[in-house]
Amino acid sequence: MTSIDQSGTFKLGGRTVRRLGYGAMQLAGPHVFGPPKDHDAALAVLRAAVDAGVNHIDTSDFYGPHVTNRLIREALAPYPDDLVIVTKVGARRGEDASWLPAYAPEELTRAVHDNLRNLGLDVLDVVNLRIMIDPYRPAEGSIEALLTVLAELQRQGLVRNIGLSNVTAAQVAEARRICDIACVQNHYNLAHRDDDAMIDDLARDGIAYVPFFPLGGFTPLQSSALSDVAKRLGATPMQVALAWLLHRAANILLIPGTSSLVHLRENLAAASIDLSDDALAELNNMAESAPSA
Ligand SMILES: NC(=O)c1ccc[n+]([C@@H]2O[C@H](COP(=O)([O-])OP(=O)(O)OC[C@H]3O[C@@H](n4cnc5c(N)ncnc54)[C@H](OP(=O)(O)O)[C@@H]3O)[C@@H](O)[C@H]2O)c1
């Protein structure tokens, strides 16, 4: 068994993917804007991920914009049959690299067509509707009008499965009354666990939960407890952070982002890390909001 197989598999839309995947956002330039520092290195990271068995890649046409999708196409098309590419719509970039909502029906429709063209696909496997009521955290508000536009694009055959990103539990419930939801992608990691209840609810219904910032995002996780556990296990802190997420719930799919081949290999090797009960207890206490044991 190769190390990435040890992460197991879970259903994403109608397909089954390995639980250790790859997030492509870090391949764009600084602030996820413009071209990568090293174009060939970016292609090499994508190819190495797929060679290692990754069959779930997360992207968006607003990374760059257009940059990560074009890199994915250049590196990987024609795509392996088992590769599931998940993209997202609902945002656009300002000229100053800001993240802005792109909610109008024509903007959502254009985003789907931009993703299709830049990825070189006839149909998108999974499209996450990225909610921007507050760009930095889930915030309440109806998403029905936006989802109805996406559901129409699904009926036209341009989108196979619909997911949600940056959403509250109430928005997930509202969405599920409108169409099937394949996955939810929200901010979650060892230190940031607002979605504990949501993860368990989705697990009961067989819906994938895909944490973004699994390593802490632009400021990777740092904690003495995490470093201590990693040292005892002969692993790196980032590997332990990923192993904890794999252990947290069977419906969690990982998309750690990196622009580095060394980090990619390190992250994929997290699949073979066993966390002892002691290590788990220490890690479980790391959450900012963890109740004192
Ligand atoms: N839906 C949303 O709103 C949303 C938001 C953010 C991200 N995402 C998706 O989620 C994916 C993951 O999030 P993310 O990439 O922002 O954050 P992340 O995976 O938590 O962390 C990425 C950061 O960690 C560094 N890193 C990666 N592996 C490392 C290692 N082994 N050792 C040390 N540093 C390491 C990366 O730098 P190097 O490049 O130097 O390795 C980068 O700075 C993205 O790629 C994107 O597809 C979605």
Ligand as a Chemical Component Dictionary entry (heavy atoms), coordinates in Angstrom:
data_LIG
# 
_chem_comp.id                   LIG 
_chem_comp.type                 NON-POLYMER 
_chem_comp.pdbx_formal_charge   0 
_chem_comp.three_letter_code    LIG 
# 
loop_
_chem_comp_atom.comp_id 
_chem_comp_atom.atom_id 
_chem_comp_atom.alt_atom_id 
_chem_comp_atom.type_symbol 
_chem_comp_atom.charge 
_chem_comp_atom.model_Cartn_x 
_chem_comp_atom.model_Cartn_y 
_chem_comp_atom.model_Cartn_z 
_chem_comp_atom.pdbx_ordinal 
LIG N1  N1  N 0  -13.018 28.252 -0.061 1  
LIG C1  C1  C 0  -12.202 29.181 0.348  2  
LIG O1  O1  O 0  -12.588 30.299 0.675  3  
LIG C2  C2  C 0  -10.733 28.893 0.423  4  
LIG C3  C3  C 0  -9.895  29.773 1.125  5  
LIG C4  C4  C 0  -8.548  29.462 1.200  6  
LIG C5  C5  C 0  -8.052  28.316 0.595  7  
LIG N2  N2  N 1  -8.900  27.486 -0.083 8  
LIG C6  C6  C 0  -8.404  26.220 -0.680 9  
LIG O2  O2  O 0  -7.819  25.472 0.362  10 
LIG C7  C7  C 0  -6.488  25.084 -0.014 11 
LIG C8  C8  C 0  -5.634  25.012 1.228  12 
LIG O3  O3  O 0  -5.522  26.265 1.841  13 
LIG P1  P1  P 0  -4.201  27.144 1.802  14 
LIG O4  O4  O 0  -3.274  26.645 0.752  15 
LIG O5  O5  O -1 -4.602  28.553 1.741  16 
LIG O6  O6  O 0  -3.611  26.950 3.251  17 
LIG P2  P2  P 0  -2.891  25.710 4.001  18 
LIG O7  O7  O 0  -2.960  24.477 3.191  19 
LIG O8  O8  O 0  -3.428  25.711 5.386  20 
LIG O9  O9  O 0  -1.395  26.251 4.120  21 
LIG C9  C9  C 0  -0.660  26.676 3.036  22 
LIG C10 C10 C 0  0.570   27.391 3.585  23 
LIG O10 O10 O 0  1.362   26.458 4.308  24 
LIG C11 C11 C 0  2.653   26.338 3.698  25 
LIG N3  N3  N 0  2.989   24.904 3.752  26 
LIG C12 C12 C 0  2.392   23.898 3.074  27 
LIG N4  N4  N 0  2.943   22.718 3.410  28 
LIG C13 C13 C 0  3.911   22.984 4.314  29 
LIG C14 C14 C 0  4.833   22.188 5.024  30 
LIG N5  N5  N 0  4.854   20.864 4.866  31 
LIG N6  N6  N 0  5.707   22.807 5.877  32 
LIG C15 C15 C 0  5.680   24.153 6.043  33 
LIG N7  N7  N 0  4.830   24.965 5.403  34 
LIG C16 C16 C 0  3.934   24.387 4.533  35 
LIG C17 C17 C 0  2.507   26.871 2.306  36 
LIG O11 O11 O 0  3.716   27.451 1.872  37 
LIG P3  P3  P 0  4.631   26.756 0.720  38 
LIG O12 O12 O 0  3.992   27.084 -0.576 39 
LIG O13 O13 O 0  5.957   27.397 0.922  40 
LIG O14 O14 O 0  4.658   25.287 1.018  41 
LIG C18 C18 C 0  1.448   27.948 2.513  42 
LIG O15 O15 O 0  2.040   29.133 3.020  43 
LIG C19 C19 C 0  -6.055  26.166 -1.004 44 
LIG O16 O16 O 0  -4.998  25.731 -1.795 45 
LIG C20 C20 C 0  -7.352  26.421 -1.745 46 
LIG O17 O17 O 0  -7.484  25.475 -2.791 47 
LIG C21 C21 C 0  -10.224 27.751 -0.161 48 
# 
loop_
_chem_comp_bond.comp_id 
_chem_comp_bond.atom_id_1 
_chem_comp_bond.atom_id_2 
_chem_comp_bond.value_order 
_chem_comp_bond.pdbx_ordinal 
LIG N1  C1  SING 1  
LIG C1  O1  DOUB 2  
LIG C1  C2  SING 3  
LIG C2  C3  SING 4  
LIG C2  C21 DOUB 5  
LIG C3  C4  DOUB 6  
LIG C4  C5  SING 7  
LIG C5  N2  DOUB 8  
LIG N2  C6  SING 9  
LIG N2  C21 SING 10 
LIG C6  O2  SING 11 
LIG C6  C20 SING 12 
LIG O2  C7  SING 13 
LIG C7  C8  SING 14 
LIG C7  C19 SING 15 
LIG C8  O3  SING 16 
LIG O3  P1  SING 17 
LIG P1  O4  DOUB 18 
LIG P1  O5  SING 19 
LIG P1  O6  SING 20 
LIG O6  P2  SING 21 
LIG P2  O7  DOUB 22 
LIG P2  O8  SING 23 
LIG P2  O9  SING 24 
LIG O9  C9  SING 25 
LIG C9  C10 SING 26 
LIG C10 O10 SING 27 
LIG C10 C18 SING 28 
LIG O10 C11 SING 29 
LIG C11 N3  SING 30 
LIG C11 C17 SING 31 
LIG N3  C12 SING 32 
LIG N3  C16 SING 33 
LIG C12 N4  DOUB 34 
LIG N4  C13 SING 35 
LIG C13 C14 SING 36 
LIG C13 C16 DOUB 37 
LIG C14 N5  SING 38 
LIG C14 N6  DOUB 39 
LIG N6  C15 SING 40 
LIG C15 N7  DOUB 41 
LIG N7  C16 SING 42 
LIG C17 O11 SING 43 
LIG C17 C18 SING 44 
LIG O11 P3  SING 45 
LIG P3  O12 DOUB 46 
LIG P3  O13 SING 47 
LIG P3  O14 SING 48 
LIG C18 O15 SING 49 
LIG C19 O16 SING 50 
LIG C19 C20 SING 51 
LIG C20 O17 SING 52 
# 
